[in-house]
Amino acid sequence: MRSFRRMGNIRLMPTLRPFAPPDATAVAQLAAASPQAAQWSEASYAQLRESGGYAGWVAVAPDGSLAGFIISRTITTEAEILNLAVASQLRRSGIAAELLAFALENFTLAGVRRVYLEVRASNVPAIALYEKHAFVITGTRPNYYQYPTESAVLMEKLLTAPKS
């Protein structure tokens, strides 16, 4: 678990912790309110812990509400970020960056050496976030997303082994 404080206005940042099945309802609702996020069923989120290789982390606001989440899948030395969303009123507050950095830190500790993701071509803020975290664009998948139909931008980041 990790908590953050922002310097300046000393605003409490959400606490980051591993996703747990009871989070499934709030995660599904947050994803449904985030048109750029992948839309999975509540049951799909609830079953993540039972599925091998899947991991997730949630950001819990000081009032106990869900501020954001990130879901990933790891297979040996590779990981894929499957979904990342932040509550609309909290976007652009650094929560997505903290979730992403926390996931990358966990990947590195687990021996992951390469991380992949897809993002909607129109999701310019997300692409900028990933580029800020050293992801590079490796290609596109035409008509990958539906509602609306849109291309996916493929991104990748190489990780280095943790220092002893």
C-alpha positions in Angstrom: 0.0 0.0 0.0 1.3 3.5 -0.8 -0.1 6.9 0.1 0.9 10.2 -1.4 0.7 13.9 -0.5 1.0 16.6 -3.0 3.4 19.5 -2.1 2.1 23.0 -2.3 -1.5 22.8 -1.3 -0.8 19.7 0.7 -3.7 17.8 -0.9 -4.0 14.2 0.2 -3.5 11.8 -2.7 -5.3 8.5 -2.9 -3.8 5.4 -1.4 -2.7 2.7 -3.8 -3.3 -0.9 -3.0 -3.8 -4.2 -4.9 -7.2 -4.8 -6.6 -9.4 -7.2 -4.7 -12.7 -8.9 -5.9 -14.9 -6.6 -3.8 -13.5 -3.7 -5.9 -15.2 -5.1 -9.0 -18.4 -3.1 -8.8 -16.7 0.2 -8.3 -14.1 -0.6 -11.0 -16.8 -1.5 -13.5 -18.7 1.7 -12.7 -15.6 3.8 -13.1 -14.7 2.1 -16.4 -18.3 2.6 -17.6 -18.0 6.4 -16.9 -14.7 6.5 -18.8 -15.4 6.2 -22.5 -11.8 5.8 -23.4 -11.4 2.8 -21.1 -12.0 -0.9 -22.1 -15.5 -1.9 -21.1 -15.5 -5.2 -19.2 -18.3 -6.6 -17.2 -18.3 -6.5 -13.4 -18.1 -10.3 -13.4 -14.9 -10.1 -15.5 -13.3 -7.9 -13.0 -14.5 -10.1 -10.1 -12.8 -13.1 -11.6 -9.4 -11.4 -12.3 -7.7 -12.8 -9.1 -8.7 -16.3 -10.2 -7.1 -15.9 -13.6 -3.4 -16.6 -13.8 -1.1 -13.7 -14.6 -3.6 -10.9 -14.0 -2.9 -8.1 -11.5 -4.5 -4.8 -10.7 -4.1 -1.9 -8.4 -6.7 0.7 -7.2 -6.4 4.3 -6.0 -8.7 4.9 -3.1 -9.5 8.5 -2.3 -9.3 9.8 1.3 -13.2 9.6 1.5 -13.0 5.8 0.6 -14.3 6.2 -3.0 -12.4 4.7 -5.9 -10.3 7.3 -7.6 -8.8 5.1 -10.3 -7.5 1.7 -11.3 -5.0 -0.1 -13.5 -5.3 -3.8 -14.7 -2.5 -5.8 -16.3 -1.5 -9.2 -17.4 2.0 -10.7 -17.0 3.4 -13.7 -18.9 6.9 -14.6 -17.9 9.0 -11.5 -18.7 6.3 -9.5 -20.5 3.4 -7.5 -19.2 0.4 -5.8 -20.9 -1.5 -2.9 -19.4 -5.1 -3.8 -20.2 -7.1 -1.0 -18.6 -6.5 2.3 -16.8 -9.1 4.8 -15.7 -9.4 7.7 -13.3 -12.7 9.2 -12.0 -13.6 12.1 -14.3 -13.5 14.7 -11.5 -9.9 13.6 -10.6 -8.4 13.4 -14.0 -5.2 15.5 -14.6 -4.4 15.3 -10.9 -1.5 12.8 -11.2 -3.5 9.7 -10.2 -3.0 7.9 -13.5 0.7 8.7 -13.4 1.0 7.2 -9.9 -0.9 4.1 -10.9 1.2 3.6 -13.9 4.5 4.2 -12.0 3.4 1.8 -9.3 2.5 -0.9 -11.9 5.9 -0.4 -13.6 7.7 -0.7 -10.3 5.8 -4.0 -9.5 6.6 -5.3 -13.0 10.3 -4.6 -12.6 10.3 -6.4 -9.2 8.6 -9.3 -10.8 11.3 -9.6 -13.5 9.2 -8.2 -16.4 11.4 -6.7 -19.1 8.9 -5.5 -21.7 5.5 -3.8 -21.2 2.9 -3.4 -24.0 -0.4 -1.5 -24.3 -2.9 -0.3 -26.8 -4.6 3.1 -26.5 -7.2 4.8 -28.6 -5.6 7.1 -31.3 -7.8 10.0 -30.1 -6.7 9.6 -26.5 -4.0 12.2 -26.7 -3.7 12.8 -22.9 -3.1 9.1 -22.4 -0.5 8.8 -25.2 1.3 11.8 -23.6 1.2 10.1 -20.2 2.7 6.9 -21.6 5.4 8.8 -23.5 6.3 10.7 -20.3 6.9 7.3 -18.8 9.2 6.2 -21.7 6.7 4.2 -23.7 7.4 4.4 -27.5 4.9 4.1 -30.3 5.5 0.8 -32.2 2.6 0.7 -34.6 -1.2 0.9 -35.0 -4.1 -1.5 -35.3 -6.7 0.0 -37.7 -10.3 -0.2 -36.5 -9.3 -2.0 -33.3 -11.8 -0.2 -31.1 -15.6 -0.1 -31.5 -18.2 2.5 -30.4 -16.8 4.5 -32.1 -14.6 2.6 -34.5 -11.1 3.8 -34.1 -7.5 2.7 -34.5 -5.3 1.6 -31.6 -1.9 3.1 -31.1 0.5 0.3 -30.0 3.1 1.3 -27.4 6.0 -0.5 -25.6 8.4 0.2 -22.8 11.6 -1.8 -22.0 12.3 -2.2 -18.3 15.7 -2.8 -16.7 16.5 -5.2 -13.8 16.3 -3.6 -10.3 19.6 -2.6 -8.8 20.8 -4.9 -6.0 
